[in-house]
Amino acid sequence: MKFPKNIASIAFICLLINATFISCSSIKNLDQPITVTVENSSKLNKTAETIEIDWKRLSKLKDLNFNEIIVKEESSGKEIPSQIIYNGEKNPQSIIFQTNINAQSSQKFLITKGTPAKYETKVYGRQVPERFDDFAWENDKVAFRMYGEALEGKAGMAKGIDFWAKRTSGLVINKWYKSDNYHKDNGEGVDAYHVGITLGAGNASPIVGNEIIYPINYSEYEILDNGPIRFSFKLSYKPYLVNGKNVTETKTISLDAGSQLNKVVNNYVTDGALQIAAGVTKHKNNGVKKMDKAANYVAYWDQADGGTVNGFMGVGVVYPLSNVKETKESDQHVFMVVEPDKNKNVSYYQGGGWSKSGNFEKPEAWFSYLENFSENLKNPLTVKVD
């Protein structure tokens, strides 16, 4: 059947419109990158700042395979290291990446499907059964350890958080334990921080009157996330008595690349009210202390073990909220007294710095770092996801 010329033209146009519509629909249904806008409205430059995006915000990327996702700088198109966070769960909870961002400025990033490059791992941790079940962890700046139940009653018994000073960005834990000579600085750093029966470099425990109540050292552990940007783990403690009532404690610790401080979340399950001391030891009480309730931190700076050859070490605790009951000093400690929140958690940050790292030559430099850290917590980055 032959159409009149004008009808054929109309039919052709209709087909063309229909094909264009299908084509446009197909393009529209293709995955588009997710744009992340990061704004620093504070007066502080931020370095190695971790951006965390809830996994649910990535639903725009259909049929997303968590092994095939990358983050790029929008301006350069350069891929930057990222990490899928699980928090110990089976499914992804979020994605993180890091940036340096100047004060009063903004940046844009793209999250899209793609095969990630092999990123440099800047964090690490493990249980150390060959040394009484220590649990040790580190990043490119610092290293720490906590003590296992196997150490109870042994020589060198300790309760708090130990600080290992580093002056290398390399990961050293396995090397140091293997050499068993980490109390001497061999060019990478040193364990020259005595802990003993104290809070050490920033532990937190219940306090009754003037007495700090320490649990038996941790009995179980779980690694939640393992790099390349964040290492996190959970320690569990056997029930112990505080004011005649059982307390069950878990401690979740996370350390991001580039930071001198860990984030610590202690959870306490008990029938009674608790007050918690979060602080650091003063060792011989001949160092420099700082107790700043306005900035929510306490700190101490003193000579490292082993004499001047090992330099000076600073330790500190930053509490991110304003409801610090009081700051206190005892013969052994400077600390803050806080109470668990409605979820029975006490969340804070702790860590250390070393004069021989080249970053903290004087106590003022360490105290300034903690003050700026506290200020950053009060003025977080604004993150918008489109």
Secondary structure, 3 states (H helix, E strand, C coil): CCCCHHHHHHHHHHHHHHHHHHHHHHHHHCCCCEEEEEEECCCCCEEEEEEEEEHHHHCCCCCCCCCCEEEEECCCCCEECEEEECCCCCCCCEEEEEEEECCCEEEEEEEEECCCCCCCCCCEEEEEHHHCCEEEEECCCEEEEECEHHHCCCCCCCCCEEEEEECCCCCCHHHHHHHCCCCCCCCCEECCCCCCCCCECCCEEEEECCEECCCCCECEEEEEEECCCEEEEEEECCCEEECCEEEEEEEEEEEECCCCEEEEEEEEECCCCCCEEEEEECCCCCCEEEEECCCCEEEEEEECCCCHHHCEEEEEEECCCCCCCEEEECCCEEEEEECCCCCCEEEEEEEEEEHHHCCCCCHHHHHHHHHHHHHHHHCCCEEEEC
